[in-house]
Amino acid sequence: MATSEPVRRSAAALLRLTCRPEVVGMEHVPARGPFVMASNHLSFVDSVILQALAPRPVHFFAKEEYFTGTGLRGRVRRRFFESVGSVPVRRGEQAASVAALESLVGLLESGQGVGIYPEGTRSRDGRLYRGRTGAAWLALATGAPVVPVGLVGTQHLQPPDTNGFRPHRFSVRVGAPLDFGHPGRRHTLPQRRDATAAIMDAIGAL
């Protein structure tokens, strides 16, 4: 899946100019090979932030509607999400979600980076909630390391139930990669749960 470096660089420059973010630990993102970036989730713009500021492209899920809009706004939005390598997913359909997860496996097996929010949805009160097992499944199935990320303050950029972007300082804190080996798709449920707990602990510590 192709990404556009000029679009990523432009988004990063805009964020740095308007928000002056604190970014710590990006050197932990592997310089080559696959990785799973696992982050807490506070705002609609979290994926844009991580895709823009990471040293390598990171492919996150994005709602299918972002790729099917019409008119000038729809075309601009579609172009942006395509440029940063977002993966369209249809919400509310399990089969579509499984297919989307498989598309992330394909990206990892081709040596690319993917991003996922283990909580599954945005936190409306800033707290870190129990993680789902998707990030652990990806790591165990492919052998890719998990790069934990703690976001702080991004909820102020677009508070829940609001539209528009509001410049505000925020922090991106990246931790050391977690390696869970490569047991493959036939790994056990306890392995997946243990990996999920380790991922959430690492995110919480950041």
Accessible surface in RSA format (square Angstrom, percent):
REM  Atomic radii and reference values for relative SASA: ProtOr
REM  Chains: A
REM  Algorithm: Lee & Richards
REM  Probe-radius: 1.40
REM  Slices: 20
REM RES _ NUM      All-atoms   Total-Side   Main-Chain    Non-polar    All polar
REM                ABS   REL    ABS   REL    ABS   REL    ABS   REL    ABS   REL
RES MET A   1   104.44  54.1  52.61  34.8  51.83 123.4  64.92  55.2  39.52  52.4
RES ALA A   2    91.14  83.8  66.53 102.7  24.61  56.0  76.60 107.9  14.54  38.5
RES THR A   3    38.86  27.6  10.44  10.6  28.43  67.7   3.36   4.5  35.51  53.7
RES SER A   4    21.98  18.6  16.28  21.7   5.71  13.1  14.74  31.4   7.24  10.1
RES GLU A   5    63.49  36.4  61.25  46.3   2.24   5.3  45.59  88.2  17.90  14.6
RES PRO A   6    79.90  58.2  76.67  69.9   3.23  11.7  79.40  65.6   0.50   3.1
RES VAL A   7    38.19  25.1  34.52  31.3   3.67   8.8  37.41  32.5   0.78   2.1
RES ARG A   8    13.19   5.5  13.10   6.7   0.09   0.2   1.84   2.5  11.36   6.9
RES ARG A   9   146.15  61.4 138.50  70.6   7.64  18.2  70.94  96.9  75.21  45.6
RES SER A  10    73.40  62.0  61.88  82.6  11.52  26.5  37.97  80.9  35.43  49.6
RES ALA A  11    15.48  14.2   8.73  13.5   6.74  15.3  14.42  20.3   1.06   2.8
RES ALA A  12     6.10   5.6   6.10   9.4   0.00   0.0   6.10   8.6   0.00   0.0
RES ALA A  13    59.53  54.7  50.73  78.3   8.80  20.0  55.99  78.9   3.53   9.4
RES LEU A  14   104.59  58.2 101.12  72.3   3.47   8.7 104.07  73.1   0.51   1.4
RES LEU A  15    11.32   6.3  11.30   8.1   0.02   0.1  11.32   8.0   0.00   0.0
RES ARG A  16   124.19  52.1 116.70  59.5   7.49  17.8  49.50  67.6  74.69  45.3
RES LEU A  17   144.74  80.6 121.27  86.8  23.46  59.0 127.59  89.6  17.15  46.1
RES THR A  18    51.40  36.6  28.10  28.5  23.30  55.5  34.18  45.9  17.22  26.0
RES CYS A  19     1.91   1.4   0.00   0.0   1.91   4.5   1.91   4.8   0.00   0.0
RES ARG A  20   146.78  61.6 140.93  71.8   5.85  13.9  58.33  79.7  88.45  53.6
RES PRO A  21    20.95  15.3   2.31   2.1  18.64  67.8   2.31   1.9  18.64 115.9
RES GLU A  22    74.70  42.9  68.97  52.2   5.73  13.7  32.27  62.4  42.43  34.6
RES VAL A  23    52.33  34.4  22.23  20.1  30.10  72.5  22.23  19.3  30.10  81.6
RES VAL A  24    77.36  50.9  74.11  67.1   3.25   7.8  77.36  67.2   0.00   0.0
RES GLY A  25     8.52  10.5   0.00   N/A   8.52  10.5   2.64   7.2   5.88  13.2
RES MET A  26    25.96  13.4  23.28  15.4   2.68   6.4  23.57  20.0   2.39   3.2
RES GLU A  27   142.28  81.7 104.80  79.3  37.47  89.2  71.63 138.5  70.65  57.7
RES HIS A  28    62.15  34.0  55.91  38.9   6.24  16.0  31.62  32.6  30.53  35.5
RES VAL A  29     8.57   5.6   0.01   0.0   8.56  20.6   0.01   0.0   8.56  23.2
RES PRO A  30    29.78  21.7  19.00  17.3  10.77  39.2  29.55  24.4   0.22   1.4
RES ALA A  31    83.66  76.9  50.41  77.8  33.25  75.6  57.69  81.2  25.98  68.8
RES ARG A  32   194.86  81.8 182.00  92.8  12.85  30.6  77.20 105.5 117.66  71.3
RES GLY A  33    27.30  33.7   0.00   N/A  27.30  33.7  20.19  55.4   7.11  15.9
RES PRO A  34    43.56  31.7  41.64  38.0   1.91   7.0  41.64  34.4   1.91  11.9
RES PHE A  35     0.00   0.0   0.00   0.0   0.00   0.0   0.00   0.0   0.00   0.0
RES VAL A  36     0.00   0.0   0.00   0.0   0.00   0.0   0.00   0.0   0.00   0.0
RES MET A  37     0.00   0.0   0.00   0.0   0.00   0.0   0.00   0.0   0.00   0.0
RES ALA A  38     0.00   0.0   0.00   0.0   0.00   0.0   0.00   0.0   0.00   0.0
RES SER A  39     0.00   0.0   0.00   0.0   0.00   0.0   0.00   0.0   0.00   0.0
RES ASN A  40    17.71  12.2  17.36  16.8   0.35   0.8   3.15   7.6  14.56  14.1
RES HIS A  41    21.50  11.7  21.50  14.9   0.00   0.0   5.19   5.3  16.31  19.0
RES LEU A  42     8.78   4.9   7.13   5.1   1.66   4.2   7.13   5.0   1.66   4.5
RES SER A  43     0.52   0.4   0.00   0.0   0.52   1.2   0.52   1.1   0.00   0.0
RES PHE A  44    68.01  34.0  57.68  35.7  10.32  26.9  60.52  36.7   7.48  21.4
RES VAL A  45    14.84   9.8  14.84  13.4   0.00   0.0  14.84  12.9   0.00   0.0
RES ASP A  46     0.00   0.0   0.00   0.0   0.00   0.0   0.00   0.0   0.00   0.0
RES SER A  47    15.98  13.5  15.98  21.3   0.00   0.0   9.64  20.5   6.33   8.9
RES VAL A  48    28.33  18.6  28.28  25.6   0.06   0.1  28.33  24.6   0.00   0.0
RES ILE A  49     0.32   0.2   0.32   0.2   0.00   0.0   0.32   0.2   0.00   0.0
RES LEU A  50     0.00   0.0   0.00   0.0   0.00   0.0   0.00   0.0   0.00   0.0
RES GLN A  51     0.31   0.2   0.31   0.2   0.00   0.0   0.21   0.5   0.10   0.1
RES ALA A  52     8.12   7.5   1.12   1.7   7.00  15.9   1.14   1.6   6.98  18.5
RES LEU A  53    10.03   5.6   0.00   0.0  10.03  25.2   0.59   0.4   9.44  25.4
RES ALA A  54     3.78   3.5   0.00   0.0   3.78   8.6   0.00   0.0   3.78  10.0
RES PRO A  55    76.69  55.9  42.76  39.0  33.94 123.4  54.86  45.3  21.83 135.7
RES ARG A  56    40.63  17.1  40.47  20.6   0.16   0.4  19.23  26.3  21.40  13.0
RES PRO A  57    39.13  28.5  37.00  33.7   2.13   7.7  37.00  30.6   2.13  13.2
RES VAL A  58     0.11   0.1   0.00   0.0   0.11   0.3   0.00   0.0   0.11   0.3
RES HIS A  59     0.95   0.5   0.95   0.7   0.00   0.0   0.00   0.0   0.95   1.1
RES PHE A  60     2.29   1.1   2.29   1.4   0.00   0.0   2.29   1.4   0.00   0.0
RES PHE A  61    59.36  29.7  45.19  28.0  14.17  36.9  45.26  27.4  14.10  40.4
RES ALA A  62    10.35   9.5   3.11   4.8   7.24  16.5  10.35  14.6   0.00   0.0
RES LYS A  63    56.31  27.5  54.34  33.3   1.97   4.7   8.09   7.3  48.22  51.4
RES GLU A  64    55.59  31.9  55.59  42.1   0.00   0.0   9.12  17.6  46.47  37.9
RES GLU A  65    92.18  52.9  89.59  67.8   2.58   6.1  57.21 110.6  34.97  28.6
RES TYR A  66    25.17  11.8  24.82  14.1   0.35   0.9  14.98  11.3  10.18  12.6
RES PHE A  67    29.77  14.9  20.23  12.5   9.54  24.8  20.23  12.3   9.54  27.3
RES THR A  68    88.22  62.7  65.41  66.3  22.81  54.4  56.93  76.5  31.29  47.3
RES GLY A  69    19.60  24.2   0.00   N/A  19.60  24.2  16.94  46.5   2.67   6.0
RES THR A  70   124.08  88.2 103.26 104.7  20.81  49.6  73.64  98.9  50.44  76.3
RES GLY A  71    40.03  49.4   0.00   N/A  40.03  49.4  33.54  92.0   6.50  14.5
RES LEU A  72   126.64  70.5 118.94  85.1   7.70  19.4 118.94  83.5   7.70  20.7
RES ARG A  73   187.87  78.9 179.05  91.3   8.81  21.0  74.02 101.2 113.85  69.0
RES GLY A  74     3.24   4.0   0.00   N/A   3.24   4.0   2.30   6.3   0.94   2.1
RES ARG A  75   126.98  53.3 123.56  63.0   3.42   8.1  47.93  65.5  79.05  47.9
RES VAL A  76    91.32  60.1  86.98  78.7   4.34  10.5  90.38  78.5   0.93   2.5
RES ARG A  77    77.12  32.4  72.10  36.8   5.03  12.0  25.63  35.0  51.49  31.2
RES ARG A  78    67.03  28.1  67.03  34.2   0.00   0.0  11.92  16.3  55.11  33.4
RES ARG A  79   141.61  59.5 140.03  71.4   1.58   3.8  54.01  73.8  87.60  53.1
RES PHE A  80    48.94  24.5  46.12  28.6   2.82   7.3  48.81  29.6   0.13   0.4
RES PHE A  81    12.79   6.4  12.79   7.9   0.00   0.0  12.79   7.8   0.00   0.0
RES GLU A  82    81.47  46.8  71.50  54.1   9.97  23.7  27.80  53.8  53.67  43.8
RES SER A  83     2.62   2.2   0.00   0.0   2.62   6.0   2.62   5.6   0.00   0.0
RES VAL A  84     1.24   0.8   1.13   1.0   0.11   0.3   1.13   1.0   0.11   0.3
RES GLY A  85     0.30   0.4   0.00   N/A   0.30   0.4   0.30   0.8   0.00   0.0
RES SER A  86     4.69   4.0   1.50   2.0   3.19   7.4   0.00   0.0   4.69   6.6
RES VAL A  87     6.12   4.0   6.12   5.5   0.00   0.0   6.12   5.3   0.00   0.0
RES PRO A  88    63.09  46.0  50.25  45.8  12.84  46.7  50.57  41.8  12.52  77.8
RES VAL A  89    21.08  13.9  16.39  14.8   4.68  11.3  21.08  18.3   0.00   0.0
RES ARG A  90   110.55  46.4 107.02  54.6   3.53   8.4  29.20  39.9  81.35  49.3
RES ARG A  91   169.01  71.0 147.37  75.1  21.65  51.5  54.11  74.0 114.90  69.6
RES GLY A  92    85.08 104.9   0.00   N/A  85.08 104.9  44.05 120.9  41.03  91.9
RES GLU A  93    83.46  47.9  78.07  59.1   5.39  12.8  31.65  61.2  51.81  42.3
RES GLN A  94   149.36  83.5 134.97  98.6  14.39  34.3  47.88 101.9 101.47  77.0
RES ALA A  95    82.37  75.7  66.35 102.4  16.02  36.4  73.43 103.4   8.94  23.7
RES ALA A  96    21.12  19.4   9.74  15.0  11.38  25.9  17.06  24.0   4.06  10.7
RES SER A  97    50.12  42.4  45.66  60.9   4.47  10.3  29.92  63.7  20.21  28.3
RES VAL A  98    80.31  52.8  77.94  70.6   2.37   5.7  80.24  69.7   0.07   0.2
RES ALA A  99    61.20  56.3  49.94  77.1  11.26  25.6  55.39  78.0   5.81  15.4
RES ALA A 100     7.25   6.7   1.97   3.0   5.28  12.0   6.83   9.6   0.41   1.1
RES LEU A 101    40.98  22.8  40.98  29.3   0.00   0.0  40.98  28.8   0.00   0.0
RES GLU A 102    67.76  38.9  60.60  45.8   7.16  17.0  34.10  66.0  33.66  27.5
RES SER A 103    45.86  38.7  30.85  41.2  15.00  34.6  42.42  90.3   3.43   4.8
RES LEU A 104     0.00   0.0   0.00   0.0   0.00   0.0   0.00   0.0   0.00   0.0
RES VAL A 105     4.89   3.2   4.89   4.4   0.00   0.0   4.89   4.2   0.00   0.0
RES GLY A 106    38.65  47.7   0.00   N/A  38.65  47.7  31.91  87.6   6.73  15.1
RES LEU A 107    14.05   7.8  12.80   9.2   1.25   3.1  13.09   9.2   0.96   2.6
RES LEU A 108     2.28   1.3   0.04   0.0   2.23   5.6   0.13   0.1   2.15   5.8
RES GLU A 109   128.53  73.8  88.10  66.7  40.43  96.3  38.54  74.5  90.00  73.5
RES SER A 110    73.66  62.2  36.77  49.1  36.88  85.0  48.27 102.8  25.39  35.6
RES GLY A 111    24.48  30.2   0.00   N/A  24.48  30.2  16.18  44.4   8.29  18.6
RES GLN A 112    46.98  26.3  45.66  33.4   1.32   3.2  23.25  49.5  23.73  18.0
RES GLY A 113     0.91   1.1   0.00   N/A   0.91   1.1   0.00   0.0   0.91   2.0
RES VAL A 114     0.00   0.0   0.00   0.0   0.00   0.0   0.00   0.0   0.00   0.0
RES GLY A 115     0.45   0.5   0.00   N/A   0.45   0.5   0.00   0.0   0.45   1.0
RES ILE A 116    19.88  11.3  17.57  13.1   2.31   5.6  19.88  14.3   0.00   0.0
RES TYR A 117    30.76  14.4  22.90  13.0   7.87  20.5  22.90  17.2   7.87   9.7
RES PRO A 118     4.85   3.5   1.35   1.2   3.50  12.7   4.04   3.3   0.81   5.0
RES GLU A 119    13.12   7.5   4.20   3.2   8.93  21.3   2.95   5.7  10.17   8.3
RES GLY A 120    42.24  52.1   0.00   N/A  42.24  52.1  12.42  34.1  29.82  66.8
RES THR A 121    88.20  62.7  82.28  83.4   5.92  14.1  57.11  76.7  31.09  47.0
RES ARG A 122    97.22  40.8  86.79  44.2  10.43  24.8  12.85  17.6  84.36  51.1
RES SER A 123     8.04   6.8   0.63   0.8   7.40  17.1   5.15  11.0   2.89   4.0
RES ARG A 124   163.04  68.5 131.99  67.3  31.05  73.9  64.87  88.7  98.17  59.5
RES ASP A 125    78.90  55.3  44.68  44.5  34.22  80.9  45.03 106.0  33.87  33.8
RES GLY A 126    41.51  51.2   0.00   N/A  41.51  51.2  12.75  35.0  28.75  64.4
RES ARG A 127   155.52  65.3 148.80  75.9   6.71  16.0  66.67  91.1  88.85  53.8
RES LEU A 128    68.18  38.0  34.60  24.7  33.59  84.4  36.03  25.3  32.15  86.5
RES TYR A 129   100.29  46.8  93.64  53.3   6.65  17.3  87.30  65.6  12.99  16.0
RES ARG A 130   222.24  93.3 198.01 100.9  24.22  57.7  83.04 113.5 139.20  84.4
RES GLY A 131    10.99  13.6   0.00   N/A  10.99  13.6   0.11   0.3  10.88  24.4
RES ARG A 132   156.78  65.8 150.88  76.9   5.90  14.1  55.77  76.2 101.01  61.2
RES THR A 133    44.85  31.9  42.73  43.3   2.12   5.1  21.36  28.7  23.49  35.5
RES GLY A 134    20.08  24.8   0.00   N/A  20.08  24.8  16.28  44.7   3.80   8.5
RES ALA A 135     1.10   1.0   0.96   1.5   0.14   0.3   0.96   1.3   0.14   0.4
RES ALA A 136     0.46   0.4   0.00   0.0   0.46   1.0   0.00   0.0   0.46   1.2
RES TRP A 137    41.30  16.6  41.30  20.0   0.00   0.0  26.22  14.0  15.08  24.5
RES LEU A 138     0.00   0.0   0.00   0.0   0.00   0.0   0.00   0.0   0.00   0.0
RES ALA A 139     0.56   0.5   0.16   0.3   0.39   0.9   0.16   0.2   0.39   1.0
RES LEU A 140     4.82   2.7   4.82   3.4   0.00   0.0   4.82   3.4   0.00   0.0
RES ALA A 141    10.03   9.2   0.30   0.5   9.73  22.1   0.30   0.4   9.73  25.8
RES THR A 142    20.52  14.6   2.71   2.8  17.81  42.4   4.46   6.0  16.06  24.3
RES GLY A 143    24.88  30.7   0.00   N/A  24.88  30.7   4.49  12.3  20.39  45.7
RES ALA A 144     2.07   1.9   0.00   0.0   2.07   4.7   0.38   0.5   1.69   4.5
RES PRO A 145    32.14  23.4  31.88  29.1   0.26   1.0  32.13  26.5   0.01   0.1
RES VAL A 146     0.00   0.0   0.00   0.0   0.00   0.0   0.00   0.0   0.00   0.0
RES VAL A 147     0.00   0.0   0.00   0.0   0.00   0.0   0.00   0.0   0.00   0.0
RES PRO A 148     2.33   1.7   2.33   2.1   0.00   0.0   2.33   1.9   0.00   0.0
RES VAL A 149     0.00   0.0   0.00   0.0   0.00   0.0   0.00   0.0   0.00   0.0
RES GLY A 150     3.01   3.7   0.00   N/A   3.01   3.7   3.01   8.3   0.00   0.0
RES LEU A 151     4.42   2.5   0.00   0.0   4.42  11.1   0.00   0.0   4.42  11.9
RES VAL A 152    66.24  43.6  63.69  57.7   2.54   6.1  65.41  56.8   0.83   2.2
RES GLY A 153    10.15  12.5   0.00   N/A  10.15  12.5   8.65  23.7   1.51   3.4
RES THR A 154     0.00   0.0   0.00   0.0   0.00   0.0   0.00   0.0   0.00   0.0
RES GLN A 155    54.33  30.4  53.54  39.1   0.79   1.9  23.21  49.4  31.11  23.6
RES HIS A 156    81.32  44.4  75.53  52.5   5.79  14.8  40.63  41.9  40.69  47.4
RES LEU A 157     0.00   0.0   0.00   0.0   0.00   0.0   0.00   0.0   0.00   0.0
RES GLN A 158    27.13  15.2  26.32  19.2   0.81   1.9   0.68   1.5  26.45  20.1
RES PRO A 159    34.81  25.4  33.85  30.9   0.96   3.5  33.85  27.9   0.96   6.0
RES PRO A 160    46.93  34.2  36.07  32.9  10.86  39.5  37.16  30.7   9.77  60.7
RES ASP A 161   130.26  91.2  80.48  80.1  49.78 117.7  44.86 105.6  85.40  85.2
RES THR A 162    41.09  29.2  28.55  28.9  12.54  29.9  34.62  46.5   6.47   9.8
RES ASN A 163   138.56  95.6 117.40 113.4  21.16  51.0  29.01  69.8 109.55 105.9
RES GLY A 164    47.83  59.0   0.00   N/A  47.83  59.0  39.37 108.0   8.46  18.9
RES PHE A 165    85.81  42.9  58.96  36.5  26.85  69.9  59.15  35.9  26.65  76.3
RES ARG A 166   124.18  52.1 122.72  62.6   1.46   3.5  44.88  61.3  79.30  48.1
RES PRO A 167    79.05  57.6  57.71  52.6  21.34  77.6  58.04  47.9  21.01 130.6
RES HIS A 168    84.39  46.1  76.07  52.9   8.32  21.3  59.93  61.8  24.46  28.5
RES ARG A 169   125.42  52.7 118.43  60.4   7.00  16.7  47.52  64.9  77.90  47.2
RES PHE A 170     6.99   3.5   0.00   0.0   6.99  18.2   5.06   3.1   1.93   5.5
RES SER A 171    14.03  11.9  14.03  18.7   0.00   0.0   0.00   0.0  14.03  19.7
RES VAL A 172     0.00   0.0   0.00   0.0   0.00   0.0   0.00   0.0   0.00   0.0
RES ARG A 173    86.66  36.4  86.66  44.2   0.00   0.0  19.05  26.0  67.61  41.0
RES VAL A 174     7.09   4.7   0.00   0.0   7.09  17.1   0.00   0.0   7.09  19.2
RES GLY A 175    10.23  12.6   0.00   N/A  10.23  12.6  10.23  28.1   0.00   0.0
RES ALA A 176    56.78  52.2  49.64  76.6   7.14  16.2  49.64  69.9   7.14  18.9
RES PRO A 177    56.42  41.1  36.57  33.3  19.85  72.1  36.57  30.2  19.85 123.4
RES LEU A 178    43.84  24.4  41.43  29.6   2.41   6.1  43.84  30.8   0.00   0.0
RES ASP A 179   116.68  81.7  85.20  84.8  31.48  74.4  32.81  77.2  83.87  83.6
RES PHE A 180    50.06  25.0  27.84  17.2  22.23  57.8  36.36  22.0  13.71  39.2
RES GLY A 181    39.85  49.1   0.00   N/A  39.85  49.1  36.25  99.5   3.59   8.1
RES HIS A 182   123.18  67.3  91.17  63.4  32.01  81.9  60.35  62.2  62.83  73.1
RES PRO A 183    55.47  40.4  19.88  18.1  35.59 129.4  33.19  27.4  22.28 138.5
RES GLY A 184    14.96  18.5   0.00   N/A  14.96  18.5  14.96  41.1   0.00   0.0
RES ARG A 185   122.76  51.5 101.79  51.9  20.97  49.9  54.35  74.3  68.42  41.5
RES ARG A 186   231.73  97.3 204.12 104.1  27.61  65.7  81.52 111.4 150.21  91.0
RES HIS A 187    13.47   7.4   0.00   0.0  13.47  34.5   2.80   2.9  10.67  12.4
RES THR A 188    70.91  50.4  64.84  65.7   6.07  14.5  67.19  90.3   3.72   5.6
RES LEU A 189    80.65  44.9  74.31  53.2   6.34  15.9  74.31  52.2   6.34  17.1
RES PRO A 190    83.53  60.9  80.74  73.6   2.79  10.1  83.53  69.0   0.00   0.0
RES GLN A 191    74.47  41.6  67.99  49.7   6.48  15.4  29.88  63.6  44.59  33.8
RES ARG A 192    57.62  24.2  57.62  29.4   0.00   0.0   0.02   0.0  57.59  34.9
RES ARG A 193   143.48  60.2 137.56  70.1   5.91  14.1  41.86  57.2 101.62  61.6
RES ASP A 194   101.32  71.0  93.59  93.2   7.73  18.3  28.93  68.1  72.39  72.2
RES ALA A 195     3.20   2.9   1.37   2.1   1.84   4.2   2.66   3.8   0.54   1.4
RES THR A 196    12.31   8.8  12.05  12.2   0.26   0.6  12.23  16.4   0.08   0.1
RES ALA A 197    54.27  49.9  46.63  72.0   7.64  17.4  53.90  75.9   0.37   1.0
RES ALA A 198    38.93  35.8  30.36  46.9   8.57  19.5  35.55  50.1   3.38   9.0
RES ILE A 199     1.44   0.8   1.44   1.1   0.00   0.0   1.44   1.0   0.00   0.0
RES MET A 200    21.21  11.0  18.76  12.4   2.45   5.8  19.04  16.2   2.16   2.9
RES ASP A 201   104.75  73.4  93.80  93.4  10.94  25.9  31.09  73.2  73.66  73.5
RES ALA A 202    21.76  20.0  12.33  19.0   9.44  21.5  20.51  28.9   1.25   3.3
RES ILE A 203     5.60   3.2   1.98   1.5   3.62   8.7   1.98   1.4   3.62   9.8
RES GLY A 204    49.78  61.4   0.00   N/A  49.78  61.4  22.06  60.5  27.72  62.1
RES ALA A 205    90.99  83.7  46.56  71.9  44.43 101.1  58.91  83.0  32.08  85.0
RES LEU A 206    50.43  28.1  33.27  23.8  17.15  43.1  50.06  35.2   0.37   1.0
END  Absolute sums over single chains surface
CHAIN  1 A    10409.5       8272.5       2137.0       5822.1       4587.4
END  Absolute sums over all chains
TOTAL         10409.5       8272.5       2137.0       5822.1       4587.4
